[in-house]
Amino acid sequence: MCLTNLYSRKLYIWHSLIHSSATLNQLRDYSITDGQGLSILMTSKGAKGWRFRYRHQGKPKLMSFGTYPEVTLQQARAKT
């Protein structure tokens, strides 16, 4: 399978998870991750924020990139 097809498939899955009604009706905050440190935090109030988890000198760090849809997946990935 071509890498662009894999990337397109991953984008489709991310967008379907972010916009599905099942994820919007959660009672607590949760994250959907891409497996490379980037995640989107979905709050119970409906806010969606991009987070990047990484380690610096062995200590866990967290960086925020803004909210969805103001910052798209491509923009958040480019900032990592």
C-alpha positions in Angstrom: 0.0 0.0 0.0 1.3 3.5 -0.9 2.3 5.8 2.0 -0.1 8.5 0.8 -2.9 6.1 1.0 -2.0 5.1 4.5 -1.8 8.8 5.5 -5.2 9.5 3.9 -6.7 6.5 5.7 -5.3 7.7 9.0 -6.7 11.2 8.4 -10.1 9.7 7.6 -10.1 7.7 10.8 -9.1 10.7 12.9 -11.8 12.9 11.4 -14.4 10.3 11.8 -13.5 9.8 15.5 -13.4 13.5 16.2 -16.8 14.2 14.6 -18.7 11.1 15.6 -21.6 11.6 18.0 -20.4 8.7 20.2 -17.3 10.6 21.1 -19.2 13.8 21.9 -21.4 12.2 24.4 -18.7 11.0 26.8 -19.1 11.8 30.5 -15.4 12.4 31.2 -12.3 13.8 29.4 -10.3 11.4 27.2 -7.7 11.4 24.5 -7.4 9.9 21.1 -3.7 9.3 20.2 -1.9 8.7 16.9 0.8 6.5 18.4 3.6 9.1 17.9 2.9 11.3 20.9 0.3 13.5 19.3 -3.2 13.3 20.8 -6.4 15.3 20.9 -8.0 15.8 24.3 -11.8 15.6 24.1 -13.4 17.2 27.2 -16.9 16.4 28.5 -17.9 19.9 27.6 -17.0 19.4 23.9 -13.7 21.2 23.7 -11.0 19.5 21.6 -7.3 20.4 22.2 -4.1 19.1 20.6 -1.5 17.8 22.9 2.0 16.4 22.3 3.7 14.2 24.9 7.4 13.7 24.9 10.4 13.2 27.2 13.3 15.6 27.8 16.2 14.3 29.9 14.0 11.5 31.1 11.2 13.7 32.4 7.7 13.6 30.8 6.6 16.8 29.1 3.4 18.0 27.5 3.0 20.7 24.8 -0.3 22.2 23.7 -0.8 23.3 20.1 -4.3 24.9 20.2 -7.9 23.7 19.7 -9.6 21.8 16.9 -10.8 22.9 14.3 -8.7 26.1 14.5 -5.6 24.0 14.3 -5.9 21.0 11.9 -4.2 17.6 12.2 -1.7 18.6 9.5 -0.8 21.8 11.3 -0.5 20.1 14.7 1.7 17.3 13.2 3.9 19.9 11.5 4.6 21.6 14.9 5.9 18.4 16.4 
